[in-house]
Amino acid sequence: MITALIVLFVLSSGAVTAFVAGQRGRDILPWYLFGLLLGPLAWIAASLAPKRHTAA
């Protein structure tokens, strides 16, 4: 049971990190992997990363 909770937490940390990074104009795959490895620390880093502006 506890293993399932840990796996769920790790996967959701990756997903939240990728979402936040995508909202800031970053590539989501590397940020997803950072989220898997670093958990909430990667989410904080993604939220503090400056936004990338795309040309319209």
N, C-alpha and C positions, 0 to 999 in steps of 0.2 A: 504494500500500500504506500509506504513512504517513498519507495523508488518511483512509483508512478507520479507522485506529487513533485518530486525533484525533476523528473523528465518534463512534466507539464510546465513547471516554472522555467526551465532552461529554454524550452521551445517558445514559450510566450515572451521571454526576455528578448530572444532573437527577433521575433515578429514585431514587438513594440519598437525596438531599436531601428529595424529596417523601415518601419512606417514613419518614425520621426525623421530619419535621415532622408527619406523620399520627399517628405514635406518641405525639407530644407534644400532640395535640389541636388542631393547627393545620390551616388550609385547605391542601390539597396543591398546587393549581394555581399560586398565586403562588410557592410555594417551589420547585416544579418549574422555573418560569421563572428564578428566582434561581439555581438549580443549573446551568441551561444557561448563564447569563451569567457566573457567578462561580466555578463549579467547586467545588473543595474548600473554598473560603472560605464558601460558602453552607451547605455541609454542617456546618461548624463552628458557624456562626451558628444553624442549626436545632437542633443538639444542645445549644446553650447557652440557647436560648429556654425560658422557664418553661412548665411544663405548664399547660394549661387544664383546669379541672375542669368537668364537665358535671353538671347536676342529675339525680338519679336518679328 
